[in-house]
Amino acid sequence: MSRNKIFFLLLFIVLGVIFVIPVFGNQDHSIPSPDEVINNYWGLHQQGKIEECRALLAGDSVKMLKSDESRPIIIKIGNRVEEIGCFDKIFIDNVEIEAVGYEEIVDKKRFALFGTKVAVADVVVTKPDFEMAFDRFLGEGMEELSLMNNNGASSQEIKEKAEEILMILLAESEEITHREQVVLRLIDVLSAGGDRDGWKIYNWNFDSINDRIEKINKRMNDEIAGL
């Protein structure tokens, strides 16, 4: 083999090493975008993978709804007061969430969280018309429960029937959508493997839905107090 051929062969090998090693030895691991993180979170939540969901939150205190504790649904039948579940769980069990885009926030003081990058994702929330379902529950549902009570049904039977009626009414109600927002932070702490933790959900800005649930809860309480 001539010297020229040897030279070009060595040059080809050297160039191959220069360009190939960065590609295979030091890849730039992309991280999921903010909207992907939200959709991943909701997919995991629906599968019951709660611990994996928590890994996508910026802190343990990040809650979708405002309440610090479960808000029970209370009904009064005759002289008895029963709890038939809580608004939070019913909401979670009957809602669909989809992030449909996001915007990274730059130079806005209200999102200047310890110098970290922040994004606001637009989210479409699809859910039953809870207000209509609870209106029907307070009407026809309570009539059926009162009839059961007058016929000597046990507390457990009334509670189970109340939950069944409410689920049927939610299934029959019209679906409505809300446009909400979710704030995410880019957690830029390097792990042992050198990868960024990525975008984490910092705050669910579900103000419209929270307000509606508060109104339903208040109305239910007022109805019970008046019985």
C-alpha positions in Angstrom: 0.0 0.0 0.0 1.4 3.4 -1.0 2.2 6.1 1.5 -0.6 8.3 0.1 -3.2 5.5 0.6 -2.0 4.9 4.2 -2.2 8.6 4.9 -5.8 9.0 3.7 -6.8 5.8 5.5 -5.4 7.1 8.8 -7.1 10.5 8.1 -10.4 8.7 7.6 -10.1 6.8 10.8 -9.2 9.9 12.8 -12.1 11.9 11.4 -14.4 8.9 12.1 -13.3 8.8 15.7 -13.8 12.6 16.0 -17.4 12.6 14.6 -18.6 9.2 15.8 -17.6 9.3 19.5 -19.7 12.4 20.2 -22.7 10.8 18.6 -22.5 7.5 20.4 -20.5 8.4 23.5 -21.9 11.7 24.7 -25.5 11.9 23.5 -27.6 14.9 24.4 -30.5 13.3 26.2 -33.6 15.4 25.4 -36.2 15.9 28.1 -39.9 15.8 27.7 -41.6 19.1 27.0 -43.9 20.7 29.6 -47.1 19.5 27.8 -45.6 16.0 27.4 -44.9 15.9 31.2 -48.5 16.8 32.0 -49.9 14.2 29.6 -47.4 11.6 30.9 -48.6 12.5 34.5 -52.2 12.0 33.7 -51.6 8.7 31.8 -49.7 7.3 34.9 -52.4 8.6 37.2 -55.1 6.7 35.3 -53.0 3.6 35.6 -52.8 4.0 39.3 -49.0 4.6 39.2 -49.0 7.2 42.0 -45.4 7.0 42.9 -44.3 7.6 39.3 -46.8 10.5 39.2 -45.1 12.1 42.2 -41.8 12.0 40.4 -43.2 14.5 37.9 -44.2 17.0 40.6 -42.0 19.8 41.9 -43.1 19.0 45.5 -45.3 16.7 47.5 -47.7 19.6 48.2 -48.7 20.1 44.5 -52.4 19.5 44.3 -54.8 19.6 41.4 -57.6 21.0 43.6 -57.4 23.7 46.3 -58.7 21.7 49.2 -56.2 20.9 52.0 -58.2 17.8 52.8 -61.0 15.8 51.2 -64.4 17.5 51.0 -67.0 14.9 51.9 -70.4 14.9 50.2 -73.0 14.9 53.0 -76.6 13.9 52.7 -79.4 13.9 55.3 -82.0 11.2 55.1 -84.6 11.4 57.9 -82.7 11.9 61.1 -79.5 10.4 59.7 -76.5 12.2 58.1 -74.4 10.2 55.7 -71.1 10.8 53.9 -71.2 9.3 50.4 -67.7 10.1 49.1 -65.7 13.3 48.5 -65.7 15.9 45.7 -62.0 15.5 45.1 -62.1 11.7 44.3 -65.3 12.1 42.2 -63.7 14.8 40.2 -60.5 12.8 39.6 -62.4 9.7 38.6 -64.6 11.5 36.1 -62.3 13.9 34.4 -60.0 13.9 31.3 -57.0 16.2 31.1 -54.9 17.0 27.9 -52.2 19.5 27.6 -52.3 21.2 24.2 -49.3 23.5 24.2 -47.1 25.6 26.4 -45.1 28.8 26.6 -41.8 29.3 28.4 -41.9 32.3 30.6 -39.0 34.8 30.4 -38.5 37.9 32.5 -41.7 37.8 34.4 -41.3 38.5 38.0 -44.3 36.6 39.1 -42.7 33.4 37.8 -39.2 34.2 38.9 -38.9 31.1 41.1 -35.4 31.0 42.4 -33.9 31.7 39.0 -35.3 28.6 37.4 -36.9 28.4 34.0 -40.7 28.3 34.0 -43.4 27.3 31.5 -47.1 27.7 31.4 -49.0 24.9 29.7 -52.5 25.2 28.3 -54.7 22.3 29.4 -58.1 21.2 28.1 -60.2 19.6 30.9 -63.2 17.5 29.9 -65.6 16.5 32.6 -69.3 15.8 33.2 -71.5 18.8 34.0 -71.2 18.3 37.8 -73.6 21.1 38.6 -76.4 19.6 36.5 -75.7 16.1 38.0 -75.9 17.4 41.6 -79.1 19.4 40.8 -80.7 16.1 39.7 -79.3 14.3 42.7 -80.8 16.9 45.1 -84.1 16.4 43.3 -84.9 12.9 42.0 -82.0 11.2 43.8 -83.0 12.4 47.2 -86.6 11.4 46.6 -85.6 7.8 45.9 -83.3 7.8 49.0 -86.1 9.2 51.2 -88.5 6.5 49.9 -85.9 3.8 50.8 -85.5 5.3 54.2 -89.3 5.3 54.8 -89.3 1.6 53.8 -86.8 0.7 56.5 -83.5 0.5 54.4 -80.3 0.4 56.5 -77.8 3.2 56.6 -75.4 1.1 54.5 -78.0 0.4 51.9 -78.9 4.1 51.6 -75.2 5.1 51.3 -74.5 2.5 48.6 -77.6 3.5 46.7 -76.7 7.2 47.0 -73.3 6.6 45.5 -74.8 4.5 42.7 -77.4 7.2 41.8 -74.7 9.9 41.8 -72.5 7.9 39.4 -75.4 7.2 37.1 -76.3 10.9 37.0 -72.7 11.9 36.2 -72.5 9.3 33.4 -75.7 10.7 32.0 -74.8 14.3 32.2 -73.4 16.3 29.3 -69.6 16.6 29.0 -68.2 20.1 29.1 -64.7 21.4 28.7 -62.7 24.1 30.5 -59.4 25.8 29.4 -57.1 25.8 32.4 -53.3 26.3 32.9 -50.5 24.4 34.6 -47.2 26.0 35.7 -44.1 23.9 35.5 -40.5 24.5 36.6 -37.3 23.2 35.0 -35.5 21.4 37.7 -31.9 21.7 36.5 -30.2 19.6 39.2 -27.8 17.1 37.8 -28.2 13.6 38.9 -25.4 11.0 39.3 -25.9 10.0 35.7 -25.5 13.5 34.4 -29.1 13.9 33.2 -31.4 16.8 34.1 -34.5 16.0 36.2 -36.4 18.0 33.6 -39.8 19.8 33.8 -41.8 19.3 37.0 -45.4 20.3 37.6 -45.4 23.3 40.1 -49.0 24.5 40.2 -52.3 23.4 38.8 -54.1 26.7 38.0 -57.5 25.1 37.8 -59.2 28.2 39.2 -62.5 27.8 37.2 -63.0 24.2 38.2 -62.0 24.9 41.9 -64.6 27.7 42.0 -67.3 25.5 40.5 -66.6 22.7 43.0 -66.6 25.2 45.9 -70.1 26.4 44.8 -71.4 22.8 44.5 -70.0 22.0 47.9 -71.6 25.1 49.5 -75.0 24.4 47.9 -75.0 20.8 49.1 -74.1 22.0 52.6 -76.8 24.7 52.5 -79.4 22.1 51.3 -78.5 19.8 54.1 -78.5 22.5 56.7 -82.1 23.5 55.6 -83.5 20.0 56.0 
